[in-house]
């Protein structure tokens, strides 16, 4: 885990509720859960901006596994010009193109980000 709150865990690739607080949709959140989530998403996107300098940071909510709602799962995605040019698309279509192609960030880059992100969260 890179950063978290009492109810949320921010990892190198996503932001999820802690297991005991799993919710299937945003409308199920308590006021306290929502109050913690907003600032964590904001800070997570800011850290990605700071460390990776993408064209834009997407904060996307996914909650399905096999077509069935499971739990809230936010993906903090650095959309770079290089990725958009490489796949000829942007927005959710960019993510789908990358998923379909089986493209994931190189493990060394994920580890480097994971090592730098905790300090960036402190700034």
TORTORKE-908053 format. One record per atom (N, C-alpha, C): residue in one letter; atom name; x, y, z. Coordinates in steps of 0.05 Angstrom, whole numbers. Layout:
BEGIN
<res:a&atom:CA&X:X&Y:Y&Z:Z>;
...
END
This chain:
BEGIN
<res:x&atom:N&X:17&Y:-24&Z:0>;
<res:x&atom:CA&X:0&Y:0&Z:0>;
<res:x&atom:C&X:18&Y:25&Z:0>;
<res:x&atom:N&X:10&Y:44&Z:-17>;
<res:x&atom:CA&X:25&Y:69&Z:-18>;
<res:x&atom:C&X:15&Y:89&Z:3>;
<res:x&atom:N&X:-12&Y:90&Z:5>;
<res:x&atom:CA&X:-24&Y:109&Z:24>;
<res:x&atom:C&X:-52&Y:99&Z:29>;
<res:x&atom:N&X:-64&Y:108&Z:51>;
<res:x&atom:CA&X:-91&Y:100&Z:56>;
<res:x&atom:C&X:-103&Y:116&Z:78>;
<res:x&atom:N&X:-128&Y:110&Z:84>;
<res:x&atom:CA&X:-142&Y:123&Z:106>;
<res:x&atom:C&X:-153&Y:100&Z:123>;
<res:x&atom:N&X:-169&Y:107&Z:142>;
<res:x&atom:CA&X:-181&Y:86&Z:160>;
<res:x&atom:C&X:-198&Y:67&Z:143>;
<res:x&atom:N&X:-211&Y:77&Z:122>;
<res:x&atom:CA&X:-230&Y:60&Z:107>;
<res:x&atom:C&X:-221&Y:53&Z:78>;
<res:x&atom:N&X:-199&Y:66&Z:69>;
<res:x&atom:CA&X:-191&Y:63&Z:41>;
<res:x&atom:C&X:-161&Y:56&Z:39>;
<res:x&atom:N&X:-154&Y:40&Z:19>;
<res:x&atom:CA&X:-127&Y:33&Z:14>;
<res:x&atom:C&X:-119&Y:42&Z:-14>;
<res:x&atom:N&X:-98&Y:58&Z:-16>;
<res:x&atom:CA&X:-87&Y:67&Z:-42>;
<res:x&atom:C&X:-62&Y:51&Z:-47>;
<res:x&atom:N&X:-64&Y:35&Z:-69>;
<res:x&atom:CA&X:-41&Y:18&Z:-77>;
<res:x&atom:C&X:-29&Y:29&Z:-102>;
<res:x&atom:N&X:-8&Y:17&Z:-112>;
<res:x&atom:CA&X:5&Y:27&Z:-136>;
<res:x&atom:C&X:-12&Y:28&Z:-160>;
<res:x&atom:N&X:-33&Y:12&Z:-161>;
<res:x&atom:CA&X:-49&Y:12&Z:-185>;
<res:x&atom:C&X:-78&Y:19&Z:-181>;
<res:x&atom:N&X:-87&Y:23&Z:-156>;
<res:x&atom:CA&X:-116&Y:28&Z:-152>;
<res:x&atom:C&X:-121&Y:39&Z:-124>;
<res:x&atom:N&X:-147&Y:46&Z:-120>;
<res:x&atom:CA&X:-156&Y:55&Z:-93>;
<res:x&atom:C&X:-181&Y:38&Z:-88>;
<res:x&atom:N&X:-180&Y:23&Z:-66>;
<res:x&atom:CA&X:-202&Y:4&Z:-59>;
<res:x&atom:C&X:-211&Y:9&Z:-30>;
<res:x&atom:N&X:-236&Y:1&Z:-24>;
<res:x&atom:CA&X:-244&Y:1&Z:4>;
<res:x&atom:C&X:-230&Y:-21&Z:19>;
<res:x&atom:N&X:-225&Y:-17&Z:44>;
<res:x&atom:CA&X:-215&Y:-38&Z:61>;
<res:x&atom:C&X:-236&Y:-61&Z:61>;
<res:x&atom:N&X:-227&Y:-86&Z:63>;
<res:x&atom:CA&X:-245&Y:-109&Z:60>;
<res:x&atom:C&X:-270&Y:-108&Z:77>;
<res:x&atom:N&X:-268&Y:-98&Z:101>;
<res:x&atom:CA&X:-292&Y:-98&Z:118>;
<res:x&atom:C&X:-312&Y:-77&Z:110>;
<res:x&atom:N&X:-304&Y:-59&Z:93>;
<res:x&atom:CA&X:-322&Y:-37&Z:85>;
<res:x&atom:C&X:-329&Y:-38&Z:55>;
<res:x&atom:N&X:-326&Y:-61&Z:42>;
<res:x&atom:CA&X:-331&Y:-64&Z:14>;
<res:x&atom:C&X:-359&Y:-54&Z:7>;
<res:x&atom:N&X:-361&Y:-37&Z:-13>;
<res:x&atom:CA&X:-387&Y:-27&Z:-23>;
<res:x&atom:C&X:-387&Y:-32&Z:-53>;
<res:x&atom:N&X:-411&Y:-37&Z:-63>;
<res:x&atom:CA&X:-414&Y:-42&Z:-92>;
<res:x&atom:C&X:-418&Y:-16&Z:-108>;
<res:x&atom:N&X:-426&Y:5&Z:-95>;
<res:x&atom:CA&X:-430&Y:30&Z:-109>;
<res:x&atom:C&X:-426&Y:54&Z:-92>;
<res:x&atom:N&X:-421&Y:77&Z:-104>;
<res:x&atom:CA&X:-416&Y:101&Z:-90>;
<res:x&atom:C&X:-440&Y:109&Z:-73>;
<res:x&atom:N&X:-464&Y:103&Z:-82>;
<res:x&atom:CA&X:-488&Y:111&Z:-67>;
<res:x&atom:C&X:-491&Y:95&Z:-41>;
<res:x&atom:N&X:-475&Y:74&Z:-37>;
<res:x&atom:CA&X:-476&Y:59&Z:-12>;
<res:x&atom:C&X:-457&Y:70&Z:9>;
<res:x&atom:N&X:-440&Y:89&Z:2>;
<res:x&atom:CA&X:-421&Y:99&Z:21>;
<res:x&atom:C&X:-434&Y:115&Z:44>;
<res:x&atom:N&X:-422&Y:112&Z:67>;
<res:x&atom:CA&X:-431&Y:128&Z:90>;
<res:x&atom:C&X:-419&Y:156&Z:86>;
<res:x&atom:N&X:-428&Y:175&Z:101>;
<res:x&atom:CA&X:-417&Y:202&Z:100>;
<res:x&atom:C&X:-387&Y:202&Z:107>;
<res:x&atom:N&X:-380&Y:186&Z:127>;
<res:x&atom:CA&X:-351&Y:184&Z:134>;
<res:x&atom:C&X:-334&Y:172&Z:112>;
<res:x&atom:N&X:-344&Y:151&Z:100>;
<res:x&atom:CA&X:-330&Y:138&Z:77>;
<res:x&atom:C&X:-326&Y:158&Z:54>;
<res:x&atom:N&X:-347&Y:172&Z:48>;
<res:x&atom:CA&X:-345&Y:192&Z:26>;
<res:x&atom:C&X:-326&Y:214&Z:33>;
<res:x&atom:N&X:-327&Y:223&Z:58>;
<res:x&atom:CA&X:-309&Y:245&Z:67>;
<res:x&atom:C&X:-280&Y:237&Z:65>;
<res:x&atom:N&X:-273&Y:211&Z:69>;
<res:x&atom:CA&X:-246&Y:202&Z:66>;
<res:x&atom:C&X:-238&Y:197&Z:37>;
<res:x&atom:N&X:-257&Y:188&Z:21>;
<res:x&atom:CA&X:-251&Y:181&Z:-7>;
<res:x&atom:C&X:-243&Y:205&Z:-24>;
<res:x&atom:N&X:-258&Y:226&Z:-22>;
<res:x&atom:CA&X:-253&Y:250&Z:-39>;
<res:x&atom:C&X:-225&Y:260&Z:-36>;
<res:x&atom:N&X:-215&Y:266&Z:-12>;
<res:x&atom:CA&X:-188&Y:276&Z:-10>;
<res:x&atom:C&X:-167&Y:255&Z:-18>;
<res:x&atom:N&X:-172&Y:230&Z:-14>;
<res:x&atom:CA&X:-153&Y:209&Z:-22>;
<res:x&atom:C&X:-151&Y:208&Z:-52>;
<res:x&atom:N&X:-173&Y:209&Z:-67>;
<res:x&atom:CA&X:-173&Y:209&Z:-96>;
<res:x&atom:C&X:-158&Y:234&Z:-106>;
<res:x&atom:N&X:-164&Y:257&Z:-93>;
<res:x&atom:CA&X:-151&Y:282&Z:-101>;
<res:x&atom:C&X:-121&Y:280&Z:-98>;
<res:x&atom:N&X:-112&Y:271&Z:-75>;
<res:x&atom:CA&X:-83&Y:269&Z:-69>;
<res:x&atom:C&X:-70&Y:248&Z:-87>;
<res:x&atom:N&X:-84&Y:226&Z:-91>;
<res:x&atom:CA&X:-73&Y:204&Z:-109>;
<res:x&atom:C&X:-68&Y:215&Z:-137>;
<res:x&atom:N&X:-88&Y:230&Z:-148>;
<res:x&atom:CA&X:-85&Y:241&Z:-174>;
<res:x&atom:C&X:-62&Y:262&Z:-175>;
<res:x&atom:N&X:-60&Y:277&Z:-154>;
<res:x&atom:CA&X:-38&Y:298&Z:-152>;
<res:x&atom:C&X:-11&Y:284&Z:-151>;
<res:x&atom:N&X:-8&Y:262&Z:-137>;
<res:x&atom:CA&X:17&Y:248&Z:-136>;
<res:x&atom:C&X:24&Y:237&Z:-163>;
<res:x&atom:N&X:5&Y:226&Z:-177>;
<res:x&atom:CA&X:10&Y:215&Z:-204>;
<res:x&atom:C&X:19&Y:238&Z:-223>;
<res:x&atom:N&X:5&Y:261&Z:-221>;
<res:x&atom:CA&X:13&Y:285&Z:-236>;
<res:x&atom:C&X:42&Y:293&Z:-230>;
<res:x&atom:N&X:48&Y:294&Z:-205>;
<res:x&atom:CA&X:74&Y:303&Z:-196>;
<res:x&atom:C&X:96&Y:284&Z:-205>;
<res:x&atom:N&X:92&Y:258&Z:-202>;
<res:x&atom:CA&X:114&Y:239&Z:-207>;
<res:x&atom:C&X:116&Y:230&Z:-236>;
<res:x&atom:N&X:93&Y:230&Z:-251>;
<res:x&atom:CA&X:93&Y:219&Z:-278>;
<res:x&atom:C&X:88&Y:240&Z:-300>;
<res:x&atom:N&X:77&Y:263&Z:-292>;
<res:x&atom:CA&X:72&Y:285&Z:-311>;
<res:x&atom:C&X:57&Y:276&Z:-336>;
<res:x&atom:N&X:34&Y:262&Z:-333>;
<res:x&atom:CA&X:19&Y:254&Z:-357>;
<res:x&atom:C&X:4&Y:277&Z:-369>;
<res:x&atom:N&X:-8&Y:272&Z:-392>;
<res:x&atom:CA&X:-25&Y:291&Z:-405>;
<res:x&atom:C&X:-49&Y:297&Z:-387>;
<res:x&atom:N&X:-60&Y:276&Z:-375>;
<res:x&atom:CA&X:-83&Y:278&Z:-356>;
<res:x&atom:C&X:-83&Y:253&Z:-339>;
<res:x&atom:N&X:-94&Y:256&Z:-314>;
<res:x&atom:CA&X:-97&Y:233&Z:-297>;
<res:x&atom:C&X:-127&Y:226&Z:-296>;
<res:x&atom:N&X:-133&Y:202&Z:-305>;
<res:x&atom:CA&X:-160&Y:192&Z:-304>;
<res:x&atom:C&X:-165&Y:179&Z:-276>;
<res:x&atom:N&X:-187&Y:185&Z:-264>;
<res:x&atom:CA&X:-196&Y:171&Z:-239>;
<res:x&atom:C&X:-222&Y:157&Z:-246>;
<res:x&atom:N&X:-220&Y:131&Z:-251>;
<res:x&atom:CA&X:-242&Y:115&Z:-261>;
<res:x&atom:C&X:-252&Y:95&Z:-241>;
<res:x&atom:N&X:-278&Y:93&Z:-238>;
<res:x&atom:CA&X:-290&Y:74&Z:-220>;
<res:x&atom:C&X:-298&Y:49&Z:-236>;
<res:x&atom:N&X:-288&Y:26&Z:-226>;
<res:x&atom:CA&X:-296&Y:0&Z:-236>;
<res:x&atom:C&X:-306&Y:-16&Z:-213>;
<res:x&atom:N&X:-327&Y:-32&Z:-217>;
<res:x&atom:CA&X:-337&Y:-48&Z:-195>;
<res:x&atom:C&X:-347&Y:-76&Z:-203>;
<res:x&atom:N&X:-343&Y:-83&Z:-228>;
<res:x&atom:CA&X:-353&Y:-109&Z:-238>;
<res:x&atom:C&X:-330&Y:-130&Z:-240>;
<res:x&atom:N&X:-337&Y:-154&Z:-235>;
<res:x&atom:CA&X:-319&Y:-177&Z:-240>;
<res:x&atom:C&X:-337&Y:-198&Z:-252>;
<res:x&atom:N&X:-331&Y:-205&Z:-277>;
<res:x&atom:CA&X:-348&Y:-225&Z:-290>;
<res:x&atom:C&X:-377&Y:-215&Z:-294>;
<res:x&atom:N&X:-380&Y:-189&Z:-297>;
<res:x&atom:CA&X:-407&Y:-178&Z:-302>;
<res:x&atom:C&X:-424&Y:-174&Z:-277>;
<res:x&atom:N&X:-412&Y:-179&Z:-253>;
<res:x&atom:CA&X:-427&Y:-177&Z:-228>;
<res:x&atom:C&X:-413&Y:-156&Z:-211>;
<res:x&atom:N&X:-429&Y:-137&Z:-199>;
<res:x&atom:CA&X:-417&Y:-117&Z:-181>;
<res:x&atom:C&X:-403&Y:-131&Z:-158>;
<res:x&atom:N&X:-379&Y:-122&Z:-152>;
<res:x&atom:CA&X:-363&Y:-134&Z:-130>;
<res:x&atom:C&X:-358&Y:-113&Z:-109>;
<res:x&atom:N&X:-342&Y:-94&Z:-115>;
<res:x&atom:CA&X:-336&Y:-72&Z:-96>;
<res:x&atom:C&X:-326&Y:-48&Z:-112>;
<res:x&atom:N&X:-327&Y:-25&Z:-99>;
<res:x&atom:CA&X:-316&Y:-1&Z:-112>;
<res:x&atom:C&X:-286&Y:-4&Z:-116>;
<res:x&atom:N&X:-277&Y:2&Z:-139>;
<res:x&atom:CA&X:-249&Y:-1&Z:-146>;
<res:x&atom:C&X:-241&Y:23&Z:-165>;
<res:x&atom:N&X:-227&Y:42&Z:-154>;
<res:x&atom:CA&X:-218&Y:65&Z:-171>;
<res:x&atom:C&X:-191&Y:59&Z:-183>;
<res:x&atom:N&X:-188&Y:65&Z:-209>;
<res:x&atom:CA&X:-163&Y:63&Z:-222>;
<res:x&atom:C&X:-153&Y:92&Z:-227>;
<res:x&atom:N&X:-129&Y:97&Z:-218>;
<res:x&atom:CA&X:-116&Y:123&Z:-222>;
<res:x&atom:C&X:-97&Y:119&Z:-245>;
<res:x&atom:N&X:-104&Y:130&Z:-268>;
<res:x&atom:CA&X:-91&Y:122&Z:-293>;
<res:x&atom:C&X:-77&Y:146&Z:-306>;
<res:x&atom:N&X:-50&Y:145&Z:-309>;
<res:x&atom:CA&X:-36&Y:167&Z:-322>;
<res:x&atom:C&X:-38&Y:165&Z:-353>;
<res:x&atom:N&X:-55&Y:181&Z:-364>;
<res:x&atom:CA&X:-58&Y:181&Z:-394>;
<res:x&atom:C&X:-37&Y:199&Z:-406>;
<res:x&atom:N&X:-18&Y:187&Z:-419>;
<res:x&atom:CA&X:4&Y:202&Z:-431>;
<res:x&atom:C&X:-1&Y:205&Z:-461>;
<res:x&atom:N&X:11&Y:226&Z:-473>;
<res:x&atom:CA&X:9&Y:230&Z:-502>;
<res:x&atom:C&X:20&Y:206&Z:-516>;
<res:x&atom:N&X:41&Y:194&Z:-506>;
<res:x&atom:CA&X:53&Y:171&Z:-519>;
<res:x&atom:C&X:33&Y:147&Z:-520>;
<res:x&atom:N&X:19&Y:142&Z:-498>;
<res:x&atom:CA&X:-1&Y:121&Z:-499>;
<res:x&atom:C&X:-24&Y:127&Z:-518>;
<res:x&atom:N&X:-33&Y:152&Z:-518>;
<res:x&atom:CA&X:-55&Y:159&Z:-536>;
<res:x&atom:C&X:-47&Y:156&Z:-565>;
<res:x&atom:N&X:-23&Y:165&Z:-571>;
<res:x&atom:CA&X:-13&Y:163&Z:-599>;
<res:x&atom:C&X:-9&Y:134&Z:-606>;
<res:x&atom:N&X:2&Y:118&Z:-588>;
<res:x&atom:CA&X:8&Y:90&Z:-594>;
<res:x&atom:C&X:-18&Y:74&Z:-599>;
<res:x&atom:N&X:-39&Y:80&Z:-584>;
<res:x&atom:CA&X:-64&Y:65&Z:-587>;
<res:x&atom:C&X:-85&Y:79&Z:-604>;
<res:x&atom:N&X:-79&Y:104&Z:-612>;
<res:x&atom:CA&X:-98&Y:119&Z:-628>;
<res:x&atom:C&X:-124&Y:125&Z:-615>;
<res:x&atom:N&X:-124&Y:128&Z:-589>;
<res:x&atom:CA&X:-149&Y:133&Z:-575>;
<res:x&atom:C&X:-143&Y:146&Z:-548>;
<res:x&atom:N&X:-164&Y:153&Z:-533>;
<res:x&atom:CA&X:-162&Y:166&Z:-507>;
<res:x&atom:C&X:-187&Y:159&Z:-491>;
<res:x&atom:N&X:-187&Y:168&Z:-466>;
<res:x&atom:CA&X:-209&Y:163&Z:-448>;
<res:x&atom:C&X:-213&Y:133&Z:-443>;
<res:x&atom:N&X:-238&Y:125&Z:-439>;
<res:x&atom:CA&X:-243&Y:97&Z:-433>;
<res:x&atom:C&X:-234&Y:78&Z:-456>;
<res:x&atom:N&X:-235&Y:88&Z:-480>;
<res:x&atom:CA&X:-226&Y:72&Z:-503>;
<res:x&atom:C&X:-196&Y:65&Z:-501>;
<res:x&atom:N&X:-180&Y:84&Z:-491>;
<res:x&atom:CA&X:-152&Y:79&Z:-487>;
<res:x&atom:C&X:-148&Y:56&Z:-467>;
<res:x&atom:N&X:-162&Y:57&Z:-445>;
<res:x&atom:CA&X:-160&Y:36&Z:-425>;
<res:x&atom:C&X:-169&Y:9&Z:-437>;
<res:x&atom:N&X:-190&Y:9&Z:-452>;
<res:x&atom:CA&X:-200&Y:-17&Z:-464>;
<res:x&atom:C&X:-179&Y:-27&Z:-483>;
<res:x&atom:N&X:-168&Y:-10&Z:-500>;
<res:x&atom:CA&X:-147&Y:-18&Z:-519>;
<res:x&atom:C&X:-123&Y:-31&Z:-505>;
<res:x&atom:N&X:-115&Y:-19&Z:-483>;
<res:x&atom:CA&X:-93&Y:-29&Z:-468>;
<res:x&atom:C&X:-100&Y:-56&Z:-454>;
<res:x&atom:N&X:-124&Y:-57&Z:-443>;
<res:x&atom:CA&X:-133&Y:-83&Z:-431>;
<res:x&atom:C&X:-134&Y:-105&Z:-452>;
<res:x&atom:N&X:-146&Y:-98&Z:-475>;
<res:x&atom:CA&X:-148&Y:-118&Z:-496>;
<res:x&atom:C&X:-121&Y:-128&Z:-506>;
<res:x&atom:N&X:-101&Y:-110&Z:-506>;
<res:x&atom:CA&X:-74&Y:-117&Z:-515>;
<res:x&atom:C&X:-58&Y:-130&Z:-493>;
<res:x&atom:N&X:-69&Y:-131&Z:-469>;
<res:x&atom:CA&X:-54&Y:-142&Z:-446>;
<res:x&atom:C&X:-31&Y:-126&Z:-437>;
<res:x&atom:N&X:-33&Y:-100&Z:-441>;
<res:x&atom:CA&X:-11&Y:-82&Z:-434>;
<res:x&atom:C&X:-13&Y:-73&Z:-405>;
<res:x&atom:N&X:8&Y:-77&Z:-390>;
<res:x&atom:CA&X:9&Y:-68&Z:-362>;
<res:x&atom:C&X:36&Y:-53&Z:-359>;
<res:x&atom:N&X:38&Y:-36&Z:-340>;
<res:x&atom:CA&X:64&Y:-22&Z:-336>;
<res:x&atom:C&X:86&Y:-41&Z:-328>;
<res:x&atom:N&X:110&Y:-36&Z:-338>;
<res:x&atom:CA&X:132&Y:-53&Z:-331>;
<res:x&atom:C&X:135&Y:-54&Z:-300>;
<res:x&atom:N&X:141&Y:-77&Z:-289>;
<res:x&atom:CA&X:143&Y:-81&Z:-260>;
<res:x&atom:C&X:163&Y:-62&Z:-248>;
<res:x&atom:N&X:185&Y:-57&Z:-261>;
<res:x&atom:CA&X:206&Y:-39&Z:-250>;
<res:x&atom:C&X:195&Y:-11&Z:-247>;
<res:x&atom:N&X:178&Y:-2&Z:-266>;
<res:x&atom:CA&X:166&Y:25&Z:-265>;
<res:x&atom:C&X:146&Y:26&Z:-242>;
<res:x&atom:N&X:131&Y:5&Z:-238>;
<res:x&atom:CA&X:112&Y:4&Z:-216>;
<res:x&atom:C&X:127&Y:5&Z:-189>;
<res:x&atom:N&X:148&Y:-10&Z:-187>;
<res:x&atom:CA&X:164&Y:-10&Z:-162>;
<res:x&atom:C&X:176&Y:17&Z:-157>;
<res:x&atom:N&X:186&Y:30&Z:-178>;
<res:x&atom:CA&X:198&Y:57&Z:-175>;
<res:x&atom:C&X:177&Y:77&Z:-165>;
<res:x&atom:N&X:153&Y:75&Z:-177>;
<res:x&atom:CA&X:132&Y:93&Z:-169>;
<res:x&atom:C&X:124&Y:87&Z:-140>;
<res:x&atom:N&X:122&Y:62&Z:-133>;
<res:x&atom:CA&X:115&Y:54&Z:-105>;
<res:x&atom:C&X:135&Y:64&Z:-85>;
<res:x&atom:N&X:160&Y:65&Z:-93>;
<res:x&atom:CA&X:181&Y:75&Z:-75>;
<res:x&atom:C&X:180&Y:106&Z:-72>;
<res:x&atom:N&X:172&Y:120&Z:-93>;
<res:x&atom:CA&X:171&Y:149&Z:-92>;
<res:x&atom:C&X:145&Y:161&Z:-81>;
<res:x&atom:N&X:123&Y:146&Z:-86>;
<res:x&atom:CA&X:97&Y:157&Z:-79>;
<res:x&atom:C&X:93&Y:164&Z:-50>;
<res:x&atom:N&X:101&Y:147&Z:-31>;
<res:x&atom:CA&X:96&Y:154&Z:-3>;
<res:x&atom:C&X:107&Y:181&Z:5>;
<res:x&atom:N&X:131&Y:188&Z:-4>;
<res:x&atom:CA&X:142&Y:214&Z:3>;
<res:x&atom:C&X:126&Y:236&Z:-11>;
<res:x&atom:N&X:117&Y:231&Z:-35>;
<res:x&atom:CA&X:101&Y:252&Z:-50>;
<res:x&atom:C&X:74&Y:257&Z:-36>;
<res:x&atom:N&X:63&Y:236&Z:-23>;
<res:x&atom:CA&X:38&Y:239&Z:-8>;
<res:x&atom:C&X:42&Y:257&Z:16>;
<res:x&atom:N&X:66&Y:258&Z:26>;
<res:x&atom:CA&X:72&Y:274&Z:50>;
<res:x&atom:C&X:75&Y:303&Z:44>;
<res:x&atom:N&X:82&Y:310&Z:19>;
<res:x&atom:CA&X:86&Y:338&Z:12>;
<res:x&atom:C&X:62&Y:355&Z:15>;
END
